[in-house]
Amino acid sequence: QVQLLESGGGLVQAGGSLRLSCAVSGSIFSMNQMGWYRQAPGKQRELVAIITSGGSTNYADSVKARFTISRDGAKNTLYLQMNSLKPEDTAVYYCNARYDLIHEAWGQGTLVTVSS
């Protein structure tokens, strides 16, 4: 069973940057797909960015050109670099892994708060 552990959340002013990390218990390159999702208060969880096993990426329109998803195979860690943060980016951010074609794992989430 894959386990995920996020870190890097915190409080930042609008226009600032944060980098989230997600440590993966297995080989990150064995995952079919990994991604970041977020859930703001009173809202449904939404996709932020994904990266496939082949390295293709996809982003929500709201974060394109501001956020970058990446991975480090040596550290088995997924990252989300977030620049030009806006108050509407405030949410709990979750790491997600899909593996063995049918399994899925979630991290516990890390809170990002962007002040105006």
C-alpha positions as CSV (number, residue, x, y, z in Angstrom):
1,Q,0.0,0.0,0.0
2,V,1.4,3.3,-1.0
3,Q,1.7,6.0,1.6
4,L,2.0,9.7,0.9
5,L,3.2,12.5,3.2
6,E,2.8,16.1,2.3
7,S,4.7,19.1,3.7
8,G,5.5,22.7,2.9
9,G,2.2,24.4,3.5
10,G,1.9,27.6,5.5
11,L,0.9,31.2,5.5
12,V,2.1,33.5,2.7
13,Q,1.2,36.9,1.5
14,A,-0.4,37.4,-1.9
15,G,2.2,37.4,-4.6
16,G,4.5,35.1,-2.7
17,S,5.6,31.5,-3.3
18,L,5.5,28.2,-1.6
19,R,6.8,24.7,-2.6
20,L,4.8,21.7,-1.5
21,S,6.4,18.3,-1.2
22,C,4.9,14.8,-1.1
23,A,7.1,11.9,0.0
24,V,6.1,8.6,-1.6
25,S,6.6,5.3,0.2
26,G,7.3,3.5,-3.1
27,S,9.0,4.2,-6.3
28,I,7.5,7.4,-7.8
29,F,8.1,6.2,-11.3
30,S,6.0,3.1,-10.7
31,M,2.9,5.3,-10.2
32,N,0.5,5.5,-13.1
33,Q,-0.2,9.1,-12.3
34,M,0.4,11.5,-9.4
35,G,-1.2,14.8,-8.7
36,W,-2.1,17.6,-6.4
37,Y,-5.7,18.4,-5.5
38,R,-7.1,21.1,-3.2
39,Q,-10.1,21.8,-1.2
40,A,-11.1,25.2,0.0
41,P,-13.6,25.7,2.8
42,G,-17.1,25.0,1.7
43,K,-16.0,23.8,-1.7
44,Q,-15.5,20.4,-3.4
45,R,-12.0,19.0,-3.8
46,E,-10.6,20.0,-7.2
47,L,-7.7,19.0,-9.4
48,V,-4.7,21.3,-9.4
49,A,-2.1,19.5,-11.4
50,I,-1.2,16.0,-12.5
51,I,1.9,14.2,-13.9
52,T,1.8,10.9,-15.6
53,S,4.3,8.1,-15.5
54,G,5.6,9.3,-18.8
55,G,6.1,12.8,-17.5
56,S,3.2,14.6,-19.2
57,T,1.6,17.3,-17.1
58,N,-1.8,19.0,-16.9
59,Y,-3.0,21.9,-14.9
60,A,-6.2,23.5,-13.9
61,D,-6.8,26.7,-15.8
62,S,-6.8,28.7,-12.6
63,V,-3.1,27.8,-11.8
64,K,-1.6,27.6,-15.3
65,A,1.6,29.6,-15.6
66,R,1.8,30.0,-11.9
67,F,2.2,26.5,-10.5
68,T,4.6,23.8,-11.6
69,I,4.4,20.1,-10.8
70,S,7.5,18.0,-10.8
71,R,9.0,14.9,-9.3
72,D,12.4,13.6,-8.1
73,G,13.0,9.9,-8.7
74,A,16.0,9.8,-6.4
75,K,14.0,11.2,-3.5
76,N,10.7,9.6,-4.5
77,T,9.1,13.0,-3.9
78,L,6.5,14.9,-5.8
79,Y,6.6,18.7,-5.7
80,L,4.2,21.6,-6.4
81,Q,6.0,25.0,-6.9
82,M,3.4,27.7,-6.4
83,N,4.2,31.2,-7.5
84,S,2.2,34.5,-7.6
85,L,-0.1,33.1,-5.0
86,K,-3.6,34.6,-4.7
87,P,-6.0,34.6,-1.7
88,E,-8.2,32.2,-3.8
89,D,-5.5,29.7,-3.7
90,T,-6.1,29.2,0.0
91,A,-7.0,25.6,0.6
92,V,-5.9,22.2,2.0
93,Y,-3.7,20.7,-0.7
94,Y,-3.6,16.9,-1.1
95,C,-1.2,14.6,-2.8
96,N,-2.7,11.8,-4.9
97,A,-1.2,8.7,-6.4
98,R,-2.8,6.2,-8.8
99,Y,-1.0,2.9,-9.1
100,D,-1.4,-0.7,-10.4
101,L,-4.1,0.7,-12.6
102,I,-6.8,0.3,-10.0
103,H,-5.5,1.6,-6.7
104,E,-5.4,5.1,-5.3
105,A,-3.8,6.8,-2.3
106,W,-4.2,10.2,-0.7
107,G,-2.0,12.1,1.7
108,Q,-3.4,13.8,4.8
109,G,-3.2,17.2,3.3
110,T,-1.3,20.4,4.0
111,L,-2.9,23.8,4.6
112,V,-1.9,26.8,2.4
113,T,-3.2,30.2,3.5
114,V,-2.7,33.2,1.3
115,S,-3.3,36.6,2.9
116,S,-4.3,39.6,0.9
